[in-house]
Amino acid sequence: MLHVQDLAKRYGAELVFSQVTLSVPPGEFVAIVGESGVGKSTLLNCLAGLDQIDAGQVLLQGVNIPSLDETAQAHFRRRHLGFVFQAFHVLPHLSVAQNVGLPLMLLGQGRQADYPSRVDAALQSVGLQALGERLPHQLSGGQLQRVAIARALIHRPALLLADEPTGNLDPDTADRVMDAFVAEIRQHGAACVMVTHSPAAARRADRVLTLTRQGLRDAA
């Protein structure tokens, strides 16, 4: 599914990381930890094609994402990736249901008549089935993060990327969010890479790796 080979990233003369090699099959949940400033979020952006790389390959379903032009990357990302951002990135003027259904509308995936039932199912899977008509400002941080998870997975992406999905949450809410997150990964069979500072969140993964400037290694 996802195969990363000898990935390197620099900002000017400064090396962020190099020699990053990683394979993630469908349905595996990988957590990446590491010191602050080592480039965990930058790595996710490189995997998604949001940041340019300086060396290496990022292959998803056999397609080398960095080799695509900017427009092709955007189209590929929209269809095959889901991204859960730490800051949620929900659209404040859209309802919860509209935010979750947005990827379906952008992709034109399936029949429009089926969108409401798919959105309802996605909201139910993360425990928000009664909140579809609310606006984002009417939700708690934990509820907004679950909206972000439902939106990232509704189009059944091949790869799910998550940047500190529990970083802004209290421990109890973080546990509930991770329950929903793991359940959705298992249900849809997406390959998943999460970066986190949270030991509790990392323990939920199938595999935990540490990012250093010289690549990834098994976490101690």
One Martini backbone bead per residue (centre of mass of N, CA, C, O) as a GRO file, in nm:
protein
  220
    1MET     BB    1   0.071   0.054  -0.030
    2LEU     BB    2   0.304   0.189   0.151
    3HIS     BB    3   0.620   0.327   0.013
    4VAL     BB    4   0.926   0.425   0.164
    5GLN     BB    5   1.239   0.569   0.018
    6ASP     BB    6   1.489   0.755   0.120
    7LEU     BB    7   1.392   1.003   0.276
    8ALA     BB    8   1.438   1.365   0.226
    9LYS     BB    9   1.484   1.679   0.424
   10ARG     BB   10   1.517   2.032   0.361
   11TYR     BB   11   1.618   2.361   0.495
   12GLY     BB   12   1.826   2.429   0.302
   13ALA     BB   13   2.106   2.333   0.491
   14GLU     BB   14   1.898   2.189   0.671
   15LEU     BB   15   1.847   1.893   0.824
   16VAL     BB   16   1.575   1.701   0.906
   17PHE     BB   17   1.580   1.429   0.721
   18SER     BB   18   1.684   1.082   0.657
   19GLN     BB   19   1.642   0.759   0.554
   20VAL     BB   20   1.336   0.713   0.504
   21THR     BB   21   1.183   0.394   0.576
   22LEU     BB   22   0.854   0.259   0.467
   23SER     BB   23   0.597   0.008   0.539
   24VAL     BB   24   0.229  -0.006   0.472
   25PRO     BB   25  -0.030  -0.191   0.503
   26PRO     BB   26  -0.333  -0.277   0.498
   27GLY     BB   27  -0.457  -0.199   0.829
   28GLU     BB   28  -0.215  -0.047   0.937
   29PHE     BB   29  -0.088   0.100   1.249
   30VAL     BB   30   0.129   0.381   1.264
   31ALA     BB   31   0.357   0.518   1.495
   32ILE     BB   32   0.517   0.844   1.538
   33VAL     BB   33   0.799   0.941   1.715
   34GLY     BB   34   0.957   1.227   1.887
   35GLU     BB   35   1.114   1.495   1.902
   36SER     BB   36   1.100   1.810   1.904
   37GLY     BB   37   1.179   1.914   1.570
   38VAL     BB   38   1.230   1.646   1.382
   39GLY     BB   39   0.967   1.621   1.162
   40LYS     BB   40   0.680   1.486   1.175
   41SER     BB   41   0.493   1.679   1.016
   42THR     BB   42   0.673   1.693   0.768
   43LEU     BB   43   0.648   1.398   0.693
   44LEU     BB   44   0.347   1.398   0.635
   45ASN     BB   45   0.361   1.615   0.412
   46CYS     BB   46   0.540   1.439   0.228
   47LEU     BB   47   0.344   1.200   0.195
   48ALA     BB   48   0.111   1.405   0.073
   49GLY     BB   49   0.254   1.644  -0.105
   50LEU     BB   50   0.286   1.930   0.060
   51ASP     BB   51   0.592   1.865   0.053
   52GLN     BB   52   0.897   1.880  -0.053
   53ILE     BB   53   1.157   1.680  -0.160
   54ASP     BB   54   1.513   1.572  -0.184
   55ALA     BB   55   1.458   1.256  -0.146
   56GLY     BB   56   1.308   0.988  -0.288
   57GLN     BB   57   1.009   0.788  -0.209
   58VAL     BB   58   0.634   0.789  -0.259
   59LEU     BB   59   0.435   0.502  -0.247
   60LEU     BB   60   0.094   0.472  -0.374
   61GLN     BB   61  -0.022   0.228  -0.541
   62GLY     BB   62   0.251   0.279  -0.731
   63VAL     BB   63   0.264   0.590  -0.677
   64ASN     BB   64   0.475   0.868  -0.719
   65ILE     BB   65   0.400   1.154  -0.576
   66PRO     BB   66   0.652   1.354  -0.633
   67SER     BB   67   0.626   1.313  -0.961
   68LEU     BB   68   0.395   1.490  -0.955
   69ASP     BB   69   0.217   1.737  -1.019
   70GLU     BB   70   0.032   1.957  -0.848
   71THR     BB   71  -0.244   1.875  -0.965
   72ALA     BB   72  -0.212   1.566  -0.943
   73GLN     BB   73  -0.166   1.561  -0.641
   74ALA     BB   74  -0.438   1.678  -0.556
   75HIS     BB   75  -0.611   1.454  -0.685
   76PHE     BB   76  -0.481   1.214  -0.539
   77ARG     BB   77  -0.528   1.310  -0.250
   78ARG     BB   78  -0.839   1.334  -0.261
   79ARG     BB   79  -0.884   1.020  -0.329
   80HIS     BB   80  -0.643   0.854  -0.133
   81LEU     BB   81  -0.659   1.062   0.109
   82GLY     BB   82  -0.640   1.113   0.467
   83PHE     BB   83  -0.664   1.404   0.698
   84VAL     BB   84  -0.567   1.460   1.038
   85PHE     BB   85  -0.582   1.745   1.212
   86GLN     BB   86  -0.507   1.913   1.496
   87ALA     BB   87  -0.696   2.179   1.400
   88PHE     BB   88  -0.919   2.019   1.205
   89HIS     BB   89  -1.029   2.202   0.956
   90VAL     BB   90  -1.302   2.321   0.967
   91LEU     BB   91  -1.593   2.465   0.838
   92PRO     BB   92  -1.776   2.713   0.996
   93HIS     BB   93  -2.031   2.741   0.774
   94LEU     BB   94  -2.063   2.439   0.818
   95SER     BB   95  -2.191   2.168   0.892
   96VAL     BB   96  -2.118   1.868   1.003
   97ALA     BB   97  -2.234   1.713   0.758
   98GLN     BB   98  -2.096   1.890   0.541
   99ASN     BB   99  -1.806   1.836   0.623
  100VAL     BB  100  -1.813   1.526   0.588
  101GLY     BB  101  -1.932   1.537   0.277
  102LEU     BB  102  -1.724   1.694   0.102
  103PRO     BB  103  -1.553   1.470  -0.042
  104LEU     BB  104  -1.788   1.359  -0.212
  105MET     BB  105  -1.840   1.621  -0.372
  106LEU     BB  106  -1.551   1.661  -0.491
  107LEU     BB  107  -1.552   1.362  -0.627
  108GLY     BB  108  -1.823   1.232  -0.714
  109GLN     BB  109  -1.899   0.987  -0.523
  110GLY     BB  110  -2.131   0.847  -0.646
  111ARG     BB  111  -2.446   0.904  -0.537
  112GLN     BB  112  -2.607   1.173  -0.418
  113ALA     BB  113  -2.844   1.015  -0.281
  114ASP     BB  114  -2.624   0.866  -0.078
  115TYR     BB  115  -2.488   1.078   0.108
  116PRO     BB  116  -2.663   1.096   0.367
  117SER     BB  117  -2.617   0.797   0.455
  118ARG     BB  118  -2.307   0.816   0.471
  119VAL     BB  119  -2.295   1.042   0.678
  120ASP     BB  120  -2.459   0.906   0.899
  121ALA     BB  121  -2.265   0.664   0.931
  122ALA     BB  122  -2.013   0.830   1.005
  123LEU     BB  123  -2.133   0.966   1.258
  124GLN     BB  124  -2.204   0.705   1.410
  125SER     BB  125  -1.909   0.587   1.425
  126VAL     BB  126  -1.834   0.865   1.618
  127GLY     BB  127  -2.094   0.962   1.795
  128LEU     BB  128  -2.267   1.204   1.595
  129GLN     BB  129  -2.573   1.155   1.496
  130ALA     BB  130  -2.712   1.424   1.654
  131LEU     BB  131  -2.497   1.666   1.510
  132GLY     BB  132  -2.527   1.744   1.197
  133GLU     BB  133  -2.663   2.052   1.229
  134ARG     BB  134  -2.428   2.162   1.350
  135LEU     BB  135  -2.189   2.383   1.431
  136PRO     BB  136  -1.864   2.397   1.520
  137HIS     BB  137  -1.905   2.607   1.767
  138GLN     BB  138  -2.103   2.374   1.914
  139LEU     BB  139  -1.837   2.216   1.975
  140SER     BB  140  -1.610   2.024   2.093
  141GLY     BB  141  -1.296   1.910   2.060
  142GLY     BB  142  -1.370   1.608   2.043
  143GLN     BB  143  -1.592   1.640   1.829
  144LEU     BB  144  -1.415   1.771   1.609
  145GLN     BB  145  -1.221   1.531   1.579
  146ARG     BB  146  -1.444   1.335   1.483
  147VAL     BB  147  -1.514   1.489   1.233
  148ALA     BB  148  -1.232   1.461   1.103
  149ILE     BB  149  -1.238   1.154   1.086
  150ALA     BB  150  -1.493   1.119   0.915
  151ARG     BB  151  -1.392   1.291   0.676
  152ALA     BB  152  -1.125   1.122   0.615
  153LEU     BB  153  -1.310   0.833   0.566
  154ILE     BB  154  -1.565   0.854   0.373
  155HIS     BB  155  -1.386   0.784   0.093
  156ARG     BB  156  -1.194   0.549   0.143
  157PRO     BB  157  -0.892   0.556   0.191
  158ALA     BB  158  -0.575   0.422   0.162
  159LEU     BB  159  -0.464   0.679   0.334
  160LEU     BB  160  -0.391   0.769   0.675
  161LEU     BB  161  -0.335   1.088   0.826
  162ALA     BB  162  -0.199   1.189   1.158
  163ASP     BB  163  -0.184   1.498   1.356
  164GLU     BB  164  -0.223   1.496   1.666
  165PRO     BB  165  -0.534   1.391   1.743
  166THR     BB  166  -0.484   1.450   2.086
  167GLY     BB  167  -0.335   1.730   2.155
  168ASN     BB  168  -0.623   1.902   2.258
  169LEU     BB  169  -0.689   1.677   2.476
  170ASP     BB  170  -0.821   1.514   2.711
  171PRO     BB  171  -0.787   1.198   2.822
  172ASP     BB  172  -1.082   1.101   2.788
  173THR     BB  173  -1.126   1.216   2.503
  174ALA     BB  174  -0.885   1.077   2.372
  175ASP     BB  175  -0.990   0.788   2.409
  176ARG     BB  176  -1.247   0.823   2.236
  177VAL     BB  177  -1.105   0.907   1.977
  178MET     BB  178  -0.928   0.649   1.949
  179ASP     BB  179  -1.157   0.451   1.927
  180ALA     BB  180  -1.269   0.568   1.661
  181PHE     BB  181  -1.011   0.556   1.495
  182VAL     BB  182  -0.953   0.249   1.508
  183ALA     BB  183  -1.227   0.149   1.406
  184GLU     BB  184  -1.203   0.284   1.123
  185ILE     BB  185  -0.950   0.142   1.027
  186ARG     BB  186  -1.062  -0.147   1.045
  187GLN     BB  187  -1.309  -0.113   0.863
  188HIS     BB  188  -1.145   0.018   0.597
  189GLY     BB  189  -0.832  -0.066   0.561
  190ALA     BB  190  -0.632   0.148   0.624
  191ALA     BB  191  -0.353   0.303   0.602
  192CYS     BB  192  -0.159   0.422   0.895
  193VAL     BB  193  -0.024   0.751   0.996
  194MET     BB  194   0.101   0.863   1.313
  195VAL     BB  195   0.165   1.155   1.495
  196THR     BB  196   0.315   1.175   1.835
  197HIS     BB  197   0.344   1.254   2.198
  198SER     BB  198   0.156   1.022   2.289
  199PRO     BB  199   0.175   0.728   2.455
  200ALA     BB  200  -0.124   0.642   2.450
  201ALA     BB  201  -0.164   0.663   2.145
  202ALA     BB  202   0.074   0.480   2.053
  203ARG     BB  203  -0.035   0.212   2.192
  204ARG     BB  204  -0.267   0.171   1.964
  205ALA     BB  205  -0.065   0.067   1.782
  206ASP     BB  206   0.105  -0.179   1.597
  207ARG     BB  207   0.339   0.042   1.552
  208VAL     BB  208   0.651   0.190   1.678
  209LEU     BB  209   0.826   0.486   1.579
  210THR     BB  210   1.137   0.665   1.547
  211LEU     BB  211   1.232   0.987   1.473
  212THR     BB  212   1.520   1.088   1.296
  213ARG     BB  213   1.772   1.227   1.108
  214GLN     BB  214   1.837   0.899   1.020
  215GLY     BB  215   1.542   0.802   1.068
  216LEU     BB  216   1.391   0.497   1.139
  217ARG     BB  217   1.297   0.337   1.451
  218ASP     BB  218   1.246   0.144   1.693
  219ALA     BB  219   1.089   0.165   1.971
  220ALA     BB  220   1.165   0.127   2.314
   0.00000   0.00000   0.00000
